[in-house]
Amino acid sequence: MKALDAILTRNSVPARLLGDPAPDGKDLETILDTAMRAPDHASLRPWRFVIIRGDARKRLGEVFAAALCRRDPLADAEARQKELNRPMRSPLIVTVCAEVVEDHPKVPVVEQIVTCGAAAQNMMNAAHAMGYAGIMLTGANAHDPLVKEALGLKAKDEIIGFLYFGTPESEPRPKKRPDAADYVEEWSDVAPARAAE
Ligand SMILES: Cc1cc2nc3c(=O)[nH]c(=O)nc-3n(C[C@H](O)[C@H](O)[C@H](O)COP(=O)(O)O)c2cc1C
């Protein structure tokens, strides 16, 4: 698939509709290589990708369930089961983490986070171009200290998203997209309200 076609046709697919095969071997390497093409101020390489598949998904589910119980000691069995099942919905999860440099003289943390987001989007587009599909999910687990610790992150670091990947069970329904023109303006001079200040 051509690059532009891939970008212009990508749709997220719900994690539960992503089955085998997941990207593996050379395909997964190619997807990860596209992350290396993300814009990266001062070449900090703030990204880290934690691959979770097979039985490791079960252990991640246990971490999610433990994190839930710590956040909400009154969580019922149904809620705990939902967390146990969460990573099992798709065959592959690539967790995109930002290991940020705080107080960098040139690159604020927000820029490092953007770099990791761009890396994530490159991977989503690449997976789609190769015939796979994915979705980026966060939720409470992405911000939970227990989950971060289990993945080897420090408190300052962030989980940008869990990228669930697989092959869609059916062709994703085309989704109506906003008209870019509604979000674009041409700037030529200081906005009037500001100019008056
Ligand atoms: C950082 C980030 C986190 C997200 N987390 C969730 C999430 O936890 N749950 C969810 O339903 N969608 C989440 N989304 C949105 C989906 O990834 C997806 O973009 C959305 O379902 C729209 O589909 P589309 O990508 O085809 O436009 C998140 C998106 C981003 C960028």
The ligand as an SDF file (V2000), in Angstrom:
LIG
                    3D

 31 33  0  0  0  0  0  0  0  0999 V2000
   -3.2010    8.7520   23.7390 C   0  0  0  0  0  0  0  0  0  0  0  0
   -4.5040    8.1220   23.3360 C   0  0  0  0  0  0  0  0  0  0  0  0
   -5.1750    7.3250   24.2260 C   0  0  0  0  0  0  0  0  0  0  0  0
   -6.3960    6.7490   23.8920 C   0  0  0  0  0  0  0  0  0  0  0  0
   -7.0310    5.9650   24.7930 N   0  0  0  0  0  0  0  0  0  0  0  0
   -8.2200    5.4310   24.4860 C   0  0  0  0  0  0  0  0  0  0  0  0
   -8.8990    4.6090   25.4190 C   0  0  0  0  0  0  0  0  0  0  0  0
   -8.4160    4.3420   26.5170 O   0  0  0  0  0  0  0  0  0  0  0  0
  -10.1130    4.1150   25.0650 N   0  0  0  0  0  0  0  0  0  0  0  0
  -10.6740    4.3830   23.8360 C   0  0  0  0  0  0  0  0  0  0  0  0
  -11.7680    3.9160   23.5650 O   0  0  0  0  0  0  0  0  0  0  0  0
  -10.0280    5.1300   22.9170 N   0  0  0  0  0  0  0  0  0  0  0  0
   -8.8200    5.6560   23.2120 C   0  0  0  0  0  0  0  0  0  0  0  0
   -8.1690    6.4180   22.2920 N   0  0  0  0  0  0  0  0  0  0  0  0
   -8.7860    6.6360   20.9780 C   0  0  0  0  0  0  0  0  0  0  0  0
   -8.5490    5.4570   20.0150 C   0  0  0  0  0  0  0  0  0  0  0  0
   -7.1810    5.1270   19.9580 O   0  0  0  0  0  0  0  0  0  0  0  0
   -8.9880    5.8220   18.5750 C   0  0  0  0  0  0  0  0  0  0  0  0
   -8.2430    6.9010   18.0950 O   0  0  0  0  0  0  0  0  0  0  0  0
  -10.4630    6.1360   18.5060 C   0  0  0  0  0  0  0  0  0  0  0  0
  -11.1730    4.9630   18.7870 O   0  0  0  0  0  0  0  0  0  0  0  0
  -10.8850    6.6860   17.1480 C   0  0  0  0  0  0  0  0  0  0  0  0
  -10.5440    5.8020   16.1390 O   0  0  0  0  0  0  0  0  0  0  0  0
   -9.6600    6.2700   14.8940 P   0  0  0  0  0  0  0  0  0  0  0  0
   -8.2320    6.1730   15.3420 O   0  0  0  0  0  0  0  0  0  0  0  0
  -10.0220    5.3340   13.7990 O   0  0  0  0  0  0  0  0  0  0  0  0
  -10.0670    7.6800   14.6000 O   0  0  0  0  0  0  0  0  0  0  0  0
   -6.9420    6.9780   22.6030 C   0  0  0  0  0  0  0  0  0  0  0  0
   -6.2270    7.7650   21.6870 C   0  0  0  0  0  0  0  0  0  0  0  0
   -5.0350    8.3340   22.0490 C   0  0  0  0  0  0  0  0  0  0  0  0
   -4.3050    9.1760   21.0450 C   0  0  0  0  0  0  0  0  0  0  0  0
  1  2  1  0
  2  3  1  0
  2 30  2  0
  3  4  2  0
  4  5  1  0
  4 28  1  0
  5  6  2  0
  6  7  1  0
  6 13  1  0
  7  8  2  0
  7  9  1  0
  9 10  1  0
 10 11  2  0
 10 12  1  0
 12 13  2  0
 13 14  1  0
 14 15  1  0
 14 28  1  0
 15 16  1  0
 16 17  1  0
 16 18  1  0
 18 19  1  0
 18 20  1  0
 20 21  1  0
 20 22  1  0
 22 23  1  0
 23 24  1  0
 24 25  2  0
 24 26  1  0
 24 27  1  0
 28 29  2  0
 29 30  1  0
 30 31  1  0
M  END
$$$$
